[in-house]
């Protein structure tokens, strides 16, 4: 379901026909691997584990082979290369929940809320997704299953089909931005060795001087809790997006009822 911005890798950059065969199980599979127990599923899972642990830059056929205790050439019996493997990884991590309750209470608004929160959690589990340009995804069963579930829940909005797709794109774009901001904050803390509180404390003397200068009267008059880290900016923004959609849905219903 997710569609990350431009990054270090691009989905759909391998042999698309071969990737689709692997995603949908329509291609020929090795009758017997060179290492007992080696399967395409194990290769994909190992690749995801490497990317989760060390980032997308650490991903290579040789590294995955090492993780599986086999030779790199063994992997090529199952998957043509890294580009095709990436598409398999993307479809695997986007496998939707089988629990209907995970898509809300049955209303379109609760479905979009659940989708947004689940997508944010997906990026938290797999930060490397933010490094992949998914503007041209190779659609496998997991991606289509997820889209089917979401479309079925938001159809009652009464919008046109292109507008429904735009709703999904809009929510996803909002989540990607929030996920990237969170990731950048964590990376900054890790690379600098300063906690967020220590970083802002280092700036406090200069900021206090600026606030008493009279140059920034509006900023100086902000309440003490304005920059409180406990405020949930993600949830606030998500609810305002959904409020706007509520107005659109009500307007369309009113126009059709005339």
N, C-alpha and C positions, 0 to 999 in steps of 0.2 A: 504494500500500500504506500509506502513512503517513497519520497523522491528527493534525494539530497541534491545540494548544489554542486557546481563544478568542483572537482577535487583531483586527486592523483590518479584515479582510475575511472574508466568509463564503461558502463554496462553495455552489453550488446556489441562489444568490439571484437569478439571472436567469431568462430564459425557458427552462424546463427542456426543453420539447419541441424548441425550436430548437437548444439546446445539444446534445441527443442526436443530432439530425439532423447537426450538424456533426462530432461525435465519430465517428459511425458511417458518415458519408458517404452518408446517405440523403436529404438535402435537396438542393434545387436550388442549384447554384453559378453564379456569374456566368460567362456564356459568354466574356466578354472584359472584362478590367479596364481602368479608365481609364488605368493606367500599365503599360506592357509589363513582364511578368515578375512583377507583383504577384499573390501567391497567399495563400491562408489559411495555408499552412505558413510562408511568409515572415513573415507578420504575427505568428504565434504565436512564432516564433523570435526576432523582434525584441523582442517584449514580454518574453520570458524574459531576454534580454540586458540590457534596461533594468532589470528587477527585480534581477538578479544584481549589476549594477554600482552601482545607486543606491537600491535598496530598493523595496518595494511602494508606498510613498507617492509615488514619482516616476512611477508608472505612470498613463498617461492615453492616450486615443485620439489626442489631439493630439501628445503626446510620441512615440508610436510612429510616427505619420505623418511627423513630422520626421526620425526615424531612417531611415525608408524613402524619404525625399525625395518625399513626396506630400502631398496634402491630407487632413485628417481625414475629410472626407466620403467619400473613396475607400474607407476601411476599412469603412464601414457597408454596403457592397455585399457584404462577406464575413462580417462578424460583427455581431450587433445592438448590442453595447456592451461595456463593460468587464467587467460581471459574467459574461457568457457567455465572454468571452475568458479570464478567470481560470480557468474550468473547463477550457478547452482547454489552458492552460498547465500546470495540475496534472496532467492526464492525460499530457501530453507528457514532463514531467520524470520521471514514474514509469514510463516504458517499461522493462520488464525486460530483462535481458541475455539474449541468444540462446545464450550458452555454458552448457551444463548444469553444467559444473564450478564456475560461479559460485554455485551453490546447494549446495555441499558435496560430500562423497564418496558421497552416496546415503543416509546415515542421517538420521533426523529431527533429531537433535541438531546435526549439522553444517549442516543446512539452516537451522535457526533461528539458529545462529551467523553464518552467511553473511548471512542476512536482516538481522540486527541491525547488522552492520558495514556492509553496503551502505546501509542506511537512514541510519546516522550519516553516512556519506560523502555521501549525497544532501543532507542538511541542511547539510553543510559547503559543498557546491557551490552550494546555493540557500537561503541563510539566510532569505529572505523567506517560505519555507514555514512558519516558526514564527509568522508573523503572520496565518496563515489558519486560520479555524475550519473544519475539515473533518469535523465531526460528521455532516453530511448530504451526502456526496459524490455527484456525478453520475458514474455509472460508465461509463467509456468503455473502448475495447479495451485500452489499456495497463494500466489498473487491473485489469481482469478477467483479462488474460493473467498478470499478476503473481500474483494470488490463485490462479489455477488451478495455477500452478507450485508455489507454496508448499503448498497443500492436498494436492497429489499427493505431495509429499515427506513430509508429517507424518501422513498417514493411518495409517501403520503404528504410530503411538503407541497405537492401540486405544482412544482416547477417543471420546466422543460428538461429533457434529458441532458442537453449540453449544460444547462444551469446546474443540474444536480452534480455533474462531473466537476463543474467549477467550484461548487461548495466543498467537495472533497479536496480539490487542489488547494483551495484557500486555507482550509483547516490544516492541511499537511504543511503548507508553506509557513504558517504561523508556528507550528510545532518545531519545524526544522530550525527556524530562527532562534527559538527559545533554547533548544537543545544545544545549538552551536554556542550560544552565549554562556550556558552553564559549563560546557566543555572548556571554553577558552578561560573561564575563571579558574577552573581546576588546574589547567595547564600552567597558568600564570603563577599560581600559588606554588606548584611543584617546582617550576624552573627558577623562581626567585628565592624560594626558601622562606618567604614571608607569608603569614596567614593574611586573610582579608582584613582582619582587625588591625594587625600590625602595619599593613600597607597604608591604611587610612590614618592611623595614629601618627605615622611619619609625616603626613601632610597637614596635620591639625594646626600647628603654629602658623603656617603660611595662610591657611584657609581662614583662621580666626582673624588674622590681620586684614585679609581681603574683605571679610564680612563687616568689619567695623570701619572700613574706609569710606563708606557711603556710596561707593561705586555700584554696588549690587543690592539695592534696597529690597527688591522682591525676594531674592534669594535669602537675604538676611532675615526676612520676616517669616520664612517658612517654619512650620511647626517642628518641634524637636524630633518627632517620629517620622519625618519625611523620608529619610534614607534608612529606616529601620529594616534590617535584613530579614525580619520576620514577616514582612508583607509579601503575599503571594502574587507577584506580578503575572505569572503564567495564568493562574486561575482567573484573575481580574480581566486580563485581556481576552481569554477564551469566552468568558461569560458575555463580554460586550459584543464579540463577534456573533454569538448565538442570539443575543438580544436584537441585533440588526437583522438577522435572518428571520426572527419571529415577526418583525414588522413587515418584511417582504412577503412572507407566507400569508399573513393576515390580509395584506393589501390584495394579493392575487385572489384569495378566497372571496373577498368583498367584490372584486371586479367580475368574477365568474357568477356571483349571485345576483348581479344586477339584471 
